[in-house]
Amino acid sequence: MVPPDFFFALAVSGGASREMLAELVARVLERAGSAGDGAASLGDELHAAVASGPRDQAVDVSFSAEAGLLTIVVSSRAGAIWQTSREIP
């Protein structure tokens, strides 16, 4: 059974901790119906993307699940910084 679609977004500063972002990814994956497999490495990727954003402003991080696909996007006022997608089993 495919979990319901959802969209979740927040502004994150470049100083966000690796642990906080890993926990965020784990909770979103759980909400999306995916086991915690790969949450730590995905959290590391998200941390690297957030850290690579502009130093003087927060970046936007969005999570969207639609039709069994979870997409994570990191962007700033200048545009997209990083994006990844994974199927939700």
Phi and psi restraints in degrees (range 20) as a CNS / XPLOR table:
assign (resid 1 and name C) (resid 2 and name N)
       (resid 2 and name CA) (resid 2 and name C) 1.0 -81.6 20.0 2
assign (resid 2 and name N) (resid 2 and name CA)
       (resid 2 and name C) (resid 3 and name N) 1.0 130.5 20.0 2
assign (resid 2 and name C) (resid 3 and name N)
       (resid 3 and name CA) (resid 3 and name C) 1.0 -67.7 20.0 2
assign (resid 3 and name N) (resid 3 and name CA)
       (resid 3 and name C) (resid 4 and name N) 1.0 161.9 20.0 2
assign (resid 3 and name C) (resid 4 and name N)
       (resid 4 and name CA) (resid 4 and name C) 1.0 -63.7 20.0 2
assign (resid 4 and name N) (resid 4 and name CA)
       (resid 4 and name C) (resid 5 and name N) 1.0 151.6 20.0 2
assign (resid 4 and name C) (resid 5 and name N)
       (resid 5 and name CA) (resid 5 and name C) 1.0 -66.8 20.0 2
assign (resid 5 and name N) (resid 5 and name CA)
       (resid 5 and name C) (resid 6 and name N) 1.0 151.5 20.0 2
assign (resid 5 and name C) (resid 6 and name N)
       (resid 6 and name CA) (resid 6 and name C) 1.0 -157.0 20.0 2
assign (resid 6 and name N) (resid 6 and name CA)
       (resid 6 and name C) (resid 7 and name N) 1.0 163.8 20.0 2
assign (resid 6 and name C) (resid 7 and name N)
       (resid 7 and name CA) (resid 7 and name C) 1.0 -137.6 20.0 2
assign (resid 7 and name N) (resid 7 and name CA)
       (resid 7 and name C) (resid 8 and name N) 1.0 134.7 20.0 2
assign (resid 7 and name C) (resid 8 and name N)
       (resid 8 and name CA) (resid 8 and name C) 1.0 -142.6 20.0 2
assign (resid 8 and name N) (resid 8 and name CA)
       (resid 8 and name C) (resid 9 and name N) 1.0 131.9 20.0 2
assign (resid 8 and name C) (resid 9 and name N)
       (resid 9 and name CA) (resid 9 and name C) 1.0 -141.9 20.0 2
assign (resid 9 and name N) (resid 9 and name CA)
       (resid 9 and name C) (resid 10 and name N) 1.0 152.8 20.0 2
assign (resid 9 and name C) (resid 10 and name N)
       (resid 10 and name CA) (resid 10 and name C) 1.0 -155.3 20.0 2
assign (resid 10 and name N) (resid 10 and name CA)
       (resid 10 and name C) (resid 11 and name N) 1.0 159.5 20.0 2
assign (resid 10 and name C) (resid 11 and name N)
       (resid 11 and name CA) (resid 11 and name C) 1.0 -95.0 20.0 2
assign (resid 11 and name N) (resid 11 and name CA)
       (resid 11 and name C) (resid 12 and name N) 1.0 133.6 20.0 2
assign (resid 11 and name C) (resid 12 and name N)
       (resid 12 and name CA) (resid 12 and name C) 1.0 -129.4 20.0 2
assign (resid 12 and name N) (resid 12 and name CA)
       (resid 12 and name C) (resid 13 and name N) 1.0 135.5 20.0 2
assign (resid 12 and name C) (resid 13 and name N)
       (resid 13 and name CA) (resid 13 and name C) 1.0 -81.9 20.0 2
assign (resid 13 and name N) (resid 13 and name CA)
       (resid 13 and name C) (resid 14 and name N) 1.0 158.0 20.0 2
assign (resid 13 and name C) (resid 14 and name N)
       (resid 14 and name CA) (resid 14 and name C) 1.0 -62.4 20.0 2
assign (resid 14 and name N) (resid 14 and name CA)
       (resid 14 and name C) (resid 15 and name N) 1.0 -16.9 20.0 2
assign (resid 14 and name C) (resid 15 and name N)
       (resid 15 and name CA) (resid 15 and name C) 1.0 -88.0 20.0 2
assign (resid 15 and name N) (resid 15 and name CA)
       (resid 15 and name C) (resid 16 and name N) 1.0 9.9 20.0 2
assign (resid 15 and name C) (resid 16 and name N)
       (resid 16 and name CA) (resid 16 and name C) 1.0 -63.1 20.0 2
assign (resid 16 and name N) (resid 16 and name CA)
       (resid 16 and name C) (resid 17 and name N) 1.0 136.5 20.0 2
assign (resid 16 and name C) (resid 17 and name N)
       (resid 17 and name CA) (resid 17 and name C) 1.0 -75.5 20.0 2
assign (resid 17 and name N) (resid 17 and name CA)
       (resid 17 and name C) (resid 18 and name N) 1.0 152.0 20.0 2
assign (resid 17 and name C) (resid 18 and name N)
       (resid 18 and name CA) (resid 18 and name C) 1.0 -59.2 20.0 2
assign (resid 18 and name N) (resid 18 and name CA)
       (resid 18 and name C) (resid 19 and name N) 1.0 -40.5 20.0 2
assign (resid 18 and name C) (resid 19 and name N)
       (resid 19 and name CA) (resid 19 and name C) 1.0 -64.3 20.0 2
assign (resid 19 and name N) (resid 19 and name CA)
       (resid 19 and name C) (resid 20 and name N) 1.0 -43.3 20.0 2
assign (resid 19 and name C) (resid 20 and name N)
       (resid 20 and name CA) (resid 20 and name C) 1.0 -63.0 20.0 2
assign (resid 20 and name N) (resid 20 and name CA)
       (resid 20 and name C) (resid 21 and name N) 1.0 -43.4 20.0 2
assign (resid 20 and name C) (resid 21 and name N)
       (resid 21 and name CA) (resid 21 and name C) 1.0 -69.3 20.0 2
assign (resid 21 and name N) (resid 21 and name CA)
       (resid 21 and name C) (resid 22 and name N) 1.0 -35.6 20.0 2
assign (resid 21 and name C) (resid 22 and name N)
       (resid 22 and name CA) (resid 22 and name C) 1.0 -64.2 20.0 2
assign (resid 22 and name N) (resid 22 and name CA)
       (resid 22 and name C) (resid 23 and name N) 1.0 -40.5 20.0 2
assign (resid 22 and name C) (resid 23 and name N)
       (resid 23 and name CA) (resid 23 and name C) 1.0 -65.4 20.0 2
assign (resid 23 and name N) (resid 23 and name CA)
       (resid 23 and name C) (resid 24 and name N) 1.0 -42.1 20.0 2
assign (resid 23 and name C) (resid 24 and name N)
       (resid 24 and name CA) (resid 24 and name C) 1.0 -59.3 20.0 2
assign (resid 24 and name N) (resid 24 and name CA)
       (resid 24 and name C) (resid 25 and name N) 1.0 -48.2 20.0 2
assign (resid 24 and name C) (resid 25 and name N)
       (resid 25 and name CA) (resid 25 and name C) 1.0 -61.6 20.0 2
assign (resid 25 and name N) (resid 25 and name CA)
       (resid 25 and name C) (resid 26 and name N) 1.0 -43.4 20.0 2
assign (resid 25 and name C) (resid 26 and name N)
       (resid 26 and name CA) (resid 26 and name C) 1.0 -59.7 20.0 2
assign (resid 26 and name N) (resid 26 and name CA)
       (resid 26 and name C) (resid 27 and name N) 1.0 -42.7 20.0 2
assign (resid 26 and name C) (resid 27 and name N)
       (resid 27 and name CA) (resid 27 and name C) 1.0 -69.1 20.0 2
assign (resid 27 and name N) (resid 27 and name CA)
       (resid 27 and name C) (resid 28 and name N) 1.0 -39.3 20.0 2
assign (resid 27 and name C) (resid 28 and name N)
       (resid 28 and name CA) (resid 28 and name C) 1.0 -66.7 20.0 2
assign (resid 28 and name N) (resid 28 and name CA)
       (resid 28 and name C) (resid 29 and name N) 1.0 -42.4 20.0 2
assign (resid 28 and name C) (resid 29 and name N)
       (resid 29 and name CA) (resid 29 and name C) 1.0 -61.6 20.0 2
assign (resid 29 and name N) (resid 29 and name CA)
       (resid 29 and name C) (resid 30 and name N) 1.0 -40.3 20.0 2
assign (resid 29 and name C) (resid 30 and name N)
       (resid 30 and name CA) (resid 30 and name C) 1.0 -61.1 20.0 2
assign (resid 30 and name N) (resid 30 and name CA)
       (resid 30 and name C) (resid 31 and name N) 1.0 -45.1 20.0 2
assign (resid 30 and name C) (resid 31 and name N)
       (resid 31 and name CA) (resid 31 and name C) 1.0 -62.8 20.0 2
assign (resid 31 and name N) (resid 31 and name CA)
       (resid 31 and name C) (resid 32 and name N) 1.0 -34.9 20.0 2
assign (resid 31 and name C) (resid 32 and name N)
       (resid 32 and name CA) (resid 32 and name C) 1.0 -76.7 20.0 2
assign (resid 32 and name N) (resid 32 and name CA)
       (resid 32 and name C) (resid 33 and name N) 1.0 -8.6 20.0 2
assign (resid 32 and name C) (resid 33 and name N)
       (resid 33 and name CA) (resid 33 and name C) 1.0 93.1 20.0 2
assign (resid 33 and name N) (resid 33 and name CA)
       (resid 33 and name C) (resid 34 and name N) 1.0 13.2 20.0 2
assign (resid 33 and name C) (resid 34 and name N)
       (resid 34 and name CA) (resid 34 and name C) 1.0 -102.5 20.0 2
assign (resid 34 and name N) (resid 34 and name CA)
       (resid 34 and name C) (resid 35 and name N) 1.0 140.2 20.0 2
assign (resid 34 and name C) (resid 35 and name N)
       (resid 35 and name CA) (resid 35 and name C) 1.0 -63.9 20.0 2
assign (resid 35 and name N) (resid 35 and name CA)
       (resid 35 and name C) (resid 36 and name N) 1.0 166.1 20.0 2
assign (resid 35 and name C) (resid 36 and name N)
       (resid 36 and name CA) (resid 36 and name C) 1.0 -69.5 20.0 2
assign (resid 36 and name N) (resid 36 and name CA)
       (resid 36 and name C) (resid 37 and name N) 1.0 4.3 20.0 2
assign (resid 36 and name C) (resid 37 and name N)
       (resid 37 and name CA) (resid 37 and name C) 1.0 -57.1 20.0 2
assign (resid 37 and name N) (resid 37 and name CA)
       (resid 37 and name C) (resid 38 and name N) 1.0 125.4 20.0 2
assign (resid 37 and name C) (resid 38 and name N)
       (resid 38 and name CA) (resid 38 and name C) 1.0 82.4 20.0 2
assign (resid 38 and name N) (resid 38 and name CA)
       (resid 38 and name C) (resid 39 and name N) 1.0 -0.1 20.0 2
assign (resid 38 and name C) (resid 39 and name N)
       (resid 39 and name CA) (resid 39 and name C) 1.0 -63.4 20.0 2
assign (resid 39 and name N) (resid 39 and name CA)
       (resid 39 and name C) (resid 40 and name N) 1.0 -39.7 20.0 2
assign (resid 39 and name C) (resid 40 and name N)
       (resid 40 and name CA) (resid 40 and name C) 1.0 -65.1 20.0 2
assign (resid 40 and name N) (resid 40 and name CA)
       (resid 40 and name C) (resid 41 and name N) 1.0 -46.3 20.0 2
assign (resid 40 and name C) (resid 41 and name N)
       (resid 41 and name CA) (resid 41 and name C) 1.0 -68.9 20.0 2
assign (resid 41 and name N) (resid 41 and name CA)
       (resid 41 and name C) (resid 42 and name N) 1.0 -36.0 20.0 2
assign (resid 41 and name C) (resid 42 and name N)
       (resid 42 and name CA) (resid 42 and name C) 1.0 -67.1 20.0 2
assign (resid 42 and name N) (resid 42 and name CA)
       (resid 42 and name C) (resid 43 and name N) 1.0 -36.7 20.0 2
assign (resid 42 and name C) (resid 43 and name N)
       (resid 43 and name CA) (resid 43 and name C) 1.0 -62.6 20.0 2
assign (resid 43 and name N) (resid 43 and name CA)
       (resid 43 and name C) (resid 44 and name N) 1.0 -39.1 20.0 2
assign (resid 43 and name C) (resid 44 and name N)
       (resid 44 and name CA) (resid 44 and name C) 1.0 -64.7 20.0 2
assign (resid 44 and name N) (resid 44 and name CA)
       (resid 44 and name C) (resid 45 and name N) 1.0 -42.2 20.0 2
assign (resid 44 and name C) (resid 45 and name N)
       (resid 45 and name CA) (resid 45 and name C) 1.0 -63.0 20.0 2
assign (resid 45 and name N) (resid 45 and name CA)
       (resid 45 and name C) (resid 46 and name N) 1.0 -42.5 20.0 2
assign (resid 45 and name C) (resid 46 and name N)
       (resid 46 and name CA) (resid 46 and name C) 1.0 -63.6 20.0 2
assign (resid 46 and name N) (resid 46 and name CA)
       (resid 46 and name C) (resid 47 and name N) 1.0 -42.8 20.0 2
assign (resid 46 and name C) (resid 47 and name N)
       (resid 47 and name CA) (resid 47 and name C) 1.0 -60.0 20.0 2
assign (resid 47 and name N) (resid 47 and name CA)
       (resid 47 and name C) (resid 48 and name N) 1.0 -45.0 20.0 2
assign (resid 47 and name C) (resid 48 and name N)
       (resid 48 and name CA) (resid 48 and name C) 1.0 -62.1 20.0 2
assign (resid 48 and name N) (resid 48 and name CA)
       (resid 48 and name C) (resid 49 and name N) 1.0 -40.1 20.0 2
assign (resid 48 and name C) (resid 49 and name N)
       (resid 49 and name CA) (resid 49 and name C) 1.0 -66.1 20.0 2
assign (resid 49 and name N) (resid 49 and name CA)
       (resid 49 and name C) (resid 50 and name N) 1.0 -44.9 20.0 2
assign (resid 49 and name C) (resid 50 and name N)
       (resid 50 and name CA) (resid 50 and name C) 1.0 -63.0 20.0 2
assign (resid 50 and name N) (resid 50 and name CA)
       (resid 50 and name C) (resid 51 and name N) 1.0 -43.5 20.0 2
assign (resid 50 and name C) (resid 51 and name N)
       (resid 51 and name CA) (resid 51 and name C) 1.0 -65.5 20.0 2
assign (resid 51 and name N) (resid 51 and name CA)
       (resid 51 and name C) (resid 52 and name N) 1.0 -25.7 20.0 2
assign (resid 51 and name C) (resid 52 and name N)
       (resid 52 and name CA) (resid 52 and name C) 1.0 -83.5 20.0 2
assign (resid 52 and name N) (resid 52 and name CA)
       (resid 52 and name C) (resid 53 and name N) 1.0 -5.6 20.0 2
assign (resid 52 and name C) (resid 53 and name N)
       (resid 53 and name CA) (resid 53 and name C) 1.0 -72.8 20.0 2
assign (resid 53 and name N) (resid 53 and name CA)
       (resid 53 and name C) (resid 54 and name N) 1.0 176.1 20.0 2
assign (resid 53 and name C) (resid 54 and name N)
       (resid 54 and name CA) (resid 54 and name C) 1.0 -57.2 20.0 2
assign (resid 54 and name N) (resid 54 and name CA)
       (resid 54 and name C) (resid 55 and name N) 1.0 136.7 20.0 2
assign (resid 54 and name C) (resid 55 and name N)
       (resid 55 and name CA) (resid 55 and name C) 1.0 -72.5 20.0 2
assign (resid 55 and name N) (resid 55 and name CA)
       (resid 55 and name C) (resid 56 and name N) 1.0 -25.8 20.0 2
assign (resid 55 and name C) (resid 56 and name N)
       (resid 56 and name CA) (resid 56 and name C) 1.0 -95.4 20.0 2
assign (resid 56 and name N) (resid 56 and name CA)
       (resid 56 and name C) (resid 57 and name N) 1.0 7.4 20.0 2
assign (resid 56 and name C) (resid 57 and name N)
       (resid 57 and name CA) (resid 57 and name C) 1.0 -152.6 20.0 2
assign (resid 57 and name N) (resid 57 and name CA)
       (resid 57 and name C) (resid 58 and name N) 1.0 158.2 20.0 2
assign (resid 57 and name C) (resid 58 and name N)
       (resid 58 and name CA) (resid 58 and name C) 1.0 -73.1 20.0 2
assign (resid 58 and name N) (resid 58 and name CA)
       (resid 58 and name C) (resid 59 and name N) 1.0 158.0 20.0 2
assign (resid 58 and name C) (resid 59 and name N)
       (resid 59 and name CA) (resid 59 and name C) 1.0 -110.1 20.0 2
assign (resid 59 and name N) (resid 59 and name CA)
       (resid 59 and name C) (resid 60 and name N) 1.0 157.1 20.0 2
assign (resid 59 and name C) (resid 60 and name N)
       (resid 60 and name CA) (resid 60 and name C) 1.0 -95.3 20.0 2
assign (resid 60 and name N) (resid 60 and name CA)
       (resid 60 and name C) (resid 61 and name N) 1.0 133.5 20.0 2
assign (resid 60 and name C) (resid 61 and name N)
       (resid 61 and name CA) (resid 61 and name C) 1.0 -120.8 20.0 2
assign (resid 61 and name N) (resid 61 and name CA)
       (resid 61 and name C) (resid 62 and name N) 1.0 124.8 20.0 2
assign (resid 61 and name C) (resid 62 and name N)
       (resid 62 and name CA) (resid 62 and name C) 1.0 -124.8 20.0 2
assign (resid 62 and name N) (resid 62 and name CA)
       (resid 62 and name C) (resid 63 and name N) 1.0 145.7 20.0 2
assign (resid 62 and name C) (resid 63 and name N)
       (resid 63 and name CA) (resid 63 and name C) 1.0 -124.2 20.0 2
assign (resid 63 and name N) (resid 63 and name CA)
       (resid 63 and name C) (resid 64 and name N) 1.0 125.3 20.0 2
assign (resid 63 and name C) (resid 64 and name N)
       (resid 64 and name CA) (resid 64 and name C) 1.0 -133.6 20.0 2
assign (resid 64 and name N) (resid 64 and name CA)
       (resid 64 and name C) (resid 65 and name N) 1.0 137.5 20.0 2
assign (resid 64 and name C) (resid 65 and name N)
       (resid 65 and name CA) (resid 65 and name C) 1.0 -120.4 20.0 2
assign (resid 65 and name N) (resid 65 and name CA)
       (resid 65 and name C) (resid 66 and name N) 1.0 125.7 20.0 2
assign (resid 65 and name C) (resid 66 and name N)
       (resid 66 and name CA) (resid 66 and name C) 1.0 -148.9 20.0 2
assign (resid 66 and name N) (resid 66 and name CA)
       (resid 66 and name C) (resid 67 and name N) 1.0 127.0 20.0 2
assign (resid 66 and name C) (resid 67 and name N)
       (resid 67 and name CA) (resid 67 and name C) 1.0 52.0 20.0 2
assign (resid 67 and name N) (resid 67 and name CA)
       (resid 67 and name C) (resid 68 and name N) 1.0 42.4 20.0 2
assign (resid 67 and name C) (resid 68 and name N)
       (resid 68 and name CA) (resid 68 and name C) 1.0 81.0 20.0 2
assign (resid 68 and name N) (resid 68 and name CA)
       (resid 68 and name C) (resid 69 and name N) 1.0 12.9 20.0 2
assign (resid 68 and name C) (resid 69 and name N)
       (resid 69 and name CA) (resid 69 and name C) 1.0 -124.9 20.0 2
assign (resid 69 and name N) (resid 69 and name CA)
       (resid 69 and name C) (resid 70 and name N) 1.0 125.9 20.0 2
assign (resid 69 and name C) (resid 70 and name N)
       (resid 70 and name CA) (resid 70 and name C) 1.0 -99.4 20.0 2
assign (resid 70 and name N) (resid 70 and name CA)
       (resid 70 and name C) (resid 71 and name N) 1.0 126.5 20.0 2
assign (resid 70 and name C) (resid 71 and name N)
       (resid 71 and name CA) (resid 71 and name C) 1.0 -119.8 20.0 2
assign (resid 71 and name N) (resid 71 and name CA)
       (resid 71 and name C) (resid 72 and name N) 1.0 132.2 20.0 2
assign (resid 71 and name C) (resid 72 and name N)
       (resid 72 and name CA) (resid 72 and name C) 1.0 -117.7 20.0 2
assign (resid 72 and name N) (resid 72 and name CA)
       (resid 72 and name C) (resid 73 and name N) 1.0 129.6 20.0 2
assign (resid 72 and name C) (resid 73 and name N)
       (resid 73 and name CA) (resid 73 and name C) 1.0 -128.7 20.0 2
assign (resid 73 and name N) (resid 73 and name CA)
       (resid 73 and name C) (resid 74 and name N) 1.0 134.4 20.0 2
assign (resid 73 and name C) (resid 74 and name N)
       (resid 74 and name CA) (resid 74 and name C) 1.0 -114.2 20.0 2
assign (resid 74 and name N) (resid 74 and name CA)
       (resid 74 and name C) (resid 75 and name N) 1.0 127.0 20.0 2
assign (resid 74 and name C) (resid 75 and name N)
       (resid 75 and name CA) (resid 75 and name C) 1.0 -143.5 20.0 2
assign (resid 75 and name N) (resid 75 and name CA)
       (resid 75 and name C) (resid 76 and name N) 1.0 164.8 20.0 2
assign (resid 75 and name C) (resid 76 and name N)
       (resid 76 and name CA) (resid 76 and name C) 1.0 -132.5 20.0 2
assign (resid 76 and name N) (resid 76 and name CA)
       (resid 76 and name C) (resid 77 and name N) 1.0 -177.1 20.0 2
assign (resid 76 and name C) (resid 77 and name N)
       (resid 77 and name CA) (resid 77 and name C) 1.0 -58.4 20.0 2
assign (resid 77 and name N) (resid 77 and name CA)
       (resid 77 and name C) (resid 78 and name N) 1.0 -27.8 20.0 2
assign (resid 77 and name C) (resid 78 and name N)
       (resid 78 and name CA) (resid 78 and name C) 1.0 -79.9 20.0 2
assign (resid 78 and name N) (resid 78 and name CA)
       (resid 78 and name C) (resid 79 and name N) 1.0 -12.4 20.0 2
assign (resid 78 and name C) (resid 79 and name N)
       (resid 79 and name CA) (resid 79 and name C) 1.0 129.4 20.0 2
assign (resid 79 and name N) (resid 79 and name CA)
       (resid 79 and name C) (resid 80 and name N) 1.0 -167.3 20.0 2
assign (resid 79 and name C) (resid 80 and name N)
       (resid 80 and name CA) (resid 80 and name C) 1.0 -67.8 20.0 2
assign (resid 80 and name N) (resid 80 and name CA)
       (resid 80 and name C) (resid 81 and name N) 1.0 139.3 20.0 2
assign (resid 80 and name C) (resid 81 and name N)
       (resid 81 and name CA) (resid 81 and name C) 1.0 -106.5 20.0 2
assign (resid 81 and name N) (resid 81 and name CA)
       (resid 81 and name C) (resid 82 and name N) 1.0 -41.9 20.0 2
assign (resid 81 and name C) (resid 82 and name N)
       (resid 82 and name CA) (resid 82 and name C) 1.0 -159.5 20.0 2
assign (resid 82 and name N) (resid 82 and name CA)
       (resid 82 and name C) (resid 83 and name N) 1.0 148.0 20.0 2
assign (resid 82 and name C) (resid 83 and name N)
       (resid 83 and name CA) (resid 83 and name C) 1.0 -151.4 20.0 2
assign (resid 83 and name N) (resid 83 and name CA)
       (resid 83 and name C) (resid 84 and name N) 1.0 143.5 20.0 2
assign (resid 83 and name C) (resid 84 and name N)
       (resid 84 and name CA) (resid 84 and name C) 1.0 -147.1 20.0 2
assign (resid 84 and name N) (resid 84 and name CA)
       (resid 84 and name C) (resid 85 and name N) 1.0 156.7 20.0 2
assign (resid 84 and name C) (resid 85 and name N)
       (resid 85 and name CA) (resid 85 and name C) 1.0 -136.8 20.0 2
assign (resid 85 and name N) (resid 85 and name CA)
       (resid 85 and name C) (resid 86 and name N) 1.0 150.1 20.0 2
assign (resid 85 and name C) (resid 86 and name N)
       (resid 86 and name CA) (resid 86 and name C) 1.0 -148.1 20.0 2
assign (resid 86 and name N) (resid 86 and name CA)
       (resid 86 and name C) (resid 87 and name N) 1.0 144.9 20.0 2
assign (resid 86 and name C) (resid 87 and name N)
       (resid 87 and name CA) (resid 87 and name C) 1.0 -69.8 20.0 2
assign (resid 87 and name N) (resid 87 and name CA)
       (resid 87 and name C) (resid 88 and name N) 1.0 144.2 20.0 2
assign (resid 87 and name C) (resid 88 and name N)
       (resid 88 and name CA) (resid 88 and name C) 1.0 -98.6 20.0 2
assign (resid 88 and name N) (resid 88 and name CA)
       (resid 88 and name C) (resid 89 and name N) 1.0 113.7 20.0 2
